[in-house]
Amino acid sequence: MPRARDLRPRHQQIAAELRDLIMRGELKPGTQLPSTAQLVARYSAANATIQHALKALKDEGFLDSRVGKGVFVRDRQPFVIDASAYIPPEPGRFRYQLLTVDNVVPPTDIIEGLRLTPGATTIVRTRLLLHDDQPVELSASYYPAEIAEGTSLVKAAKIRGGAPQVLADLGFPQRTFVDRISARPPTVEEVETLDLPDGTPVIRQLRVIYSHNEQPVEASVLIKGAHLYELLYRQITETESLEP
């Protein structure tokens, strides 16, 4: 089988190399990038190609231009967060915007994750997570209708303590979870809702949460801009609780 070749435009290749240096800490926040002429020589590229690469990284929030001084790595690294389906709101930092609450027949992967019979319905709560009022995550959380009906999960309003508290109060505390992580190009809705820079892929996280006896009680699809996030997983010991 022939080896794959990188057929991306040259400016995307250069942006990818600079992005990698920033994300792994080789180019630290506040570091000034080499001049355009130096980058032209380093990458054997045209001036316009370098400018196009730098613009892409500025749009993603990795770089910042300072008039008369040059281009610098911004003091903003990707969010390193627990790979959680629910981030507690923090005043001035994280907040949720509830978009919709619907009763639907869910997609196939949700049906399989929740072990539902074909045609069974779920309550789905769609939310937008904002950080400093900038959209960073689009999520859809599905709950079996037989569990959610008659609870605050079906109401188009914010839930005090979040869905984990509602499930715990119903006798379904979180015990374990399984994540499936993938990356792909975004849909039109995701580009527009998350205000994604051109060419930015998304991380798709499908999390199924289990309660007692490995009963699935929630399945969430979380879509994140890949330029913003690093997901942190931690091993939970037997003496630690998985409950929020």
C-alpha positions as CSV (number, residue, x, y, z in Angstrom):
1,M,0.0,0.0,0.0
2,P,1.5,3.4,-0.9
3,R,2.2,5.8,1.9
4,A,-0.1,8.7,2.4
5,R,1.0,12.1,1.3
6,D,0.0,15.4,2.9
7,L,-1.9,17.2,0.1
8,R,-3.1,20.1,2.2
9,P,-2.3,23.6,1.0
10,R,1.1,24.7,2.2
11,H,-0.3,27.4,4.5
12,Q,-2.3,24.7,6.3
13,Q,0.8,22.5,6.7
14,I,2.8,25.4,8.2
15,A,-0.1,26.4,10.5
16,A,-0.2,22.8,11.7
17,E,3.5,22.8,12.6
18,L,3.3,26.1,14.5
19,R,0.1,25.0,16.2
20,D,1.8,21.8,17.4
21,L,4.7,23.8,18.8
22,I,2.3,26.0,20.7
23,M,0.2,23.2,22.1
24,R,3.1,21.1,23.4
25,G,4.7,24.2,25.1
26,E,7.7,24.7,22.8
27,L,6.4,28.1,22.0
28,K,5.2,29.5,25.3
29,P,2.6,32.3,25.9
30,G,4.2,35.7,25.2
31,T,6.9,34.3,22.9
32,Q,7.5,36.4,19.8
33,L,7.4,34.5,16.6
34,P,10.3,34.9,14.1
35,S,9.8,37.6,11.5
36,T,7.9,36.9,8.4
37,A,11.2,36.9,6.4
38,Q,12.6,34.3,8.8
39,L,9.5,32.1,8.5
40,V,9.7,32.4,4.7
41,A,13.2,31.1,4.8
42,R,12.5,28.4,7.4
43,Y,9.6,26.9,5.5
44,S,10.7,27.8,2.0
45,A,7.4,29.4,1.4
46,A,6.1,32.6,-0.2
47,N,5.3,35.6,2.0
48,A,1.6,35.3,1.2
49,T,1.6,31.7,2.3
50,I,3.2,32.6,5.7
51,Q,0.6,35.4,6.2
52,H,-2.2,33.0,5.4
53,A,-0.9,30.5,8.0
54,L,-0.5,33.2,10.6
55,K,-4.0,34.5,10.0
56,A,-5.5,31.0,10.5
57,L,-3.7,30.7,13.9
58,K,-4.9,34.2,14.9
59,D,-8.5,33.3,14.0
60,E,-8.1,30.2,16.2
61,G,-6.8,32.4,19.1
62,F,-3.3,31.0,19.2
63,L,-1.5,34.2,18.0
64,D,-1.9,37.9,18.4
65,S,-0.4,40.8,16.4
66,R,1.1,43.8,18.2
67,V,1.4,46.9,16.1
68,G,5.0,47.8,15.5
69,K,6.3,44.8,17.5
70,G,5.4,41.6,15.8
71,V,3.3,38.4,16.2
72,F,3.2,36.7,19.7
73,V,1.8,33.6,21.1
74,R,-1.3,34.5,23.1
75,D,-1.6,33.8,26.8
76,R,-4.4,31.4,26.1
77,Q,-3.9,27.6,25.9
78,P,-6.5,25.0,25.1
79,F,-8.9,24.2,27.9
80,V,-7.6,21.2,29.8
81,I,-10.7,20.0,31.5
82,D,-12.1,16.8,32.9
83,A,-13.8,14.9,30.1
84,S,-17.1,15.4,31.8
85,A,-20.6,15.6,30.3
86,Y,-21.4,18.4,32.7
87,I,-19.2,21.3,33.8
88,P,-20.6,23.1,36.8
89,P,-21.3,26.8,35.9
90,E,-18.9,29.3,37.4
91,P,-19.8,33.0,37.5
92,G,-17.7,35.0,35.0
93,R,-16.3,31.8,33.5
94,F,-18.6,28.9,32.4
95,R,-22.3,29.2,31.8
96,Y,-24.9,27.2,29.9
97,Q,-27.5,28.4,27.5
98,L,-30.4,26.0,27.2
99,L,-31.4,25.8,23.5
100,T,-34.2,23.2,23.3
101,V,-35.9,20.4,25.3
102,D,-37.7,17.8,23.1
103,N,-39.3,14.4,23.2
104,V,-37.7,12.5,20.3
105,V,-36.8,9.1,18.9
106,P,-33.0,9.3,19.3
107,P,-30.3,8.5,16.7
108,T,-29.1,4.9,16.4
109,D,-26.0,5.3,18.6
110,I,-28.1,6.7,21.4
111,I,-30.6,3.9,21.1
112,E,-27.8,1.4,21.4
113,G,-26.1,3.2,24.2
114,L,-29.3,3.5,26.3
115,R,-30.3,-0.1,25.3
116,L,-33.7,1.2,24.1
117,T,-36.1,-0.7,21.9
118,P,-36.6,0.6,18.4
119,G,-39.1,3.5,18.4
120,A,-38.7,4.3,22.1
121,T,-38.5,8.0,22.9
122,T,-36.1,10.1,25.0
123,I,-36.1,13.5,26.4
124,V,-33.2,15.4,24.9
125,R,-31.8,18.6,26.3
126,T,-29.6,20.6,23.9
127,R,-27.3,23.2,25.4
128,L,-24.5,25.6,24.5
129,L,-21.6,26.0,26.9
130,L,-20.0,29.4,26.9
131,H,-16.7,30.5,28.4
132,D,-16.4,34.3,28.9
133,D,-19.5,34.5,26.6
134,Q,-17.7,32.6,23.8
135,P,-19.3,29.4,22.6
136,V,-17.1,26.4,23.3
137,E,-19.3,23.3,23.3
138,L,-22.6,22.1,21.9
139,S,-24.2,19.2,23.7
140,A,-27.3,17.1,23.5
141,S,-28.1,14.9,26.5
142,Y,-30.7,12.1,26.1
143,Y,-32.7,10.5,28.9
144,P,-35.1,7.5,28.6
145,A,-38.6,8.9,28.7
146,E,-39.7,6.4,31.3
147,I,-37.1,7.9,33.7
148,A,-37.4,11.6,32.7
149,E,-41.2,12.1,32.4
150,G,-42.6,14.1,35.3
151,T,-39.3,15.5,36.3
152,S,-37.5,18.8,35.7
153,L,-35.6,17.2,32.9
154,V,-38.6,17.7,30.6
155,K,-38.9,21.4,31.5
156,A,-37.4,24.1,29.3
157,A,-35.6,25.7,32.2
158,K,-32.2,25.4,33.9
159,I,-32.0,22.7,36.5
160,R,-30.6,23.5,39.9
161,G,-27.7,21.1,40.5
162,G,-27.9,19.9,36.9
163,A,-29.2,16.6,35.5
164,P,-26.8,14.5,37.7
165,Q,-28.6,15.8,40.8
166,V,-32.0,15.0,39.3
167,L,-31.0,11.4,38.4
168,A,-29.5,10.9,41.9
169,D,-32.7,12.1,43.5
170,L,-34.6,9.6,41.4
171,G,-32.4,6.8,42.6
172,F,-30.1,6.7,39.6
173,P,-26.8,8.1,40.8
174,Q,-23.9,8.0,38.4
175,R,-21.6,5.0,39.0
176,T,-19.6,4.5,35.8
177,F,-19.4,5.9,32.3
178,V,-18.1,4.9,28.9
179,D,-16.7,7.5,26.4
180,R,-16.3,7.2,22.7
181,I,-14.1,10.0,21.3
182,S,-13.8,10.8,17.6
183,A,-12.7,13.8,15.5
184,R,-14.3,14.9,12.2
185,P,-15.1,18.0,10.1
186,P,-18.0,20.0,11.6
187,T,-21.5,20.3,10.2
188,V,-22.9,23.6,9.1
189,E,-24.8,23.9,12.4
190,E,-21.7,23.3,14.4
191,V,-19.6,25.8,12.5
192,E,-22.2,28.5,12.9
193,T,-23.2,27.7,16.5
194,L,-19.6,27.3,17.8
195,D,-18.3,30.1,15.6
196,L,-15.5,27.8,14.4
197,P,-12.6,29.2,12.4
198,D,-12.3,27.9,8.8
199,G,-11.0,24.4,8.6
200,T,-11.2,23.6,12.3
201,P,-12.3,20.0,13.1
202,V,-14.4,19.1,16.1
203,I,-14.0,16.5,18.8
204,R,-17.2,14.4,19.2
205,Q,-17.6,12.8,22.6
206,L,-20.3,10.2,23.2
207,R,-20.7,9.5,26.8
208,V,-23.1,6.9,28.3
209,I,-23.6,7.1,32.0
210,Y,-24.6,4.0,34.1
211,S,-26.2,3.8,37.5
212,H,-26.8,0.7,39.6
213,N,-26.4,-2.7,37.9
214,E,-24.9,-1.0,34.9
215,Q,-28.3,0.5,33.9
216,P,-27.7,3.3,31.3
217,V,-29.5,6.4,32.4
218,E,-28.0,9.2,30.2
219,A,-26.3,9.4,26.8
220,S,-24.7,12.7,25.8
221,V,-23.1,13.9,22.6
222,L,-20.7,16.7,23.1
223,I,-19.2,18.7,20.2
224,K,-16.1,20.8,20.9
225,G,-13.8,22.8,18.7
226,A,-10.6,20.8,18.5
227,H,-8.5,24.0,18.7
228,L,-9.9,24.8,22.1
229,Y,-9.8,21.6,24.1
230,E,-7.6,19.0,25.7
231,L,-9.6,16.3,27.4
232,L,-8.3,15.1,30.8
233,Y,-9.0,11.6,32.0
234,R,-8.2,10.4,35.5
235,Q,-8.3,6.8,36.8
236,I,-10.8,6.5,39.7
237,T,-9.7,4.3,42.5
238,E,-12.1,2.0,44.3
239,T,-12.3,4.4,47.3
240,E,-13.3,7.3,45.1
241,S,-16.8,8.1,44.1
242,L,-17.9,8.9,40.5
243,E,-20.9,10.8,41.6
244,P,-20.8,14.6,40.8
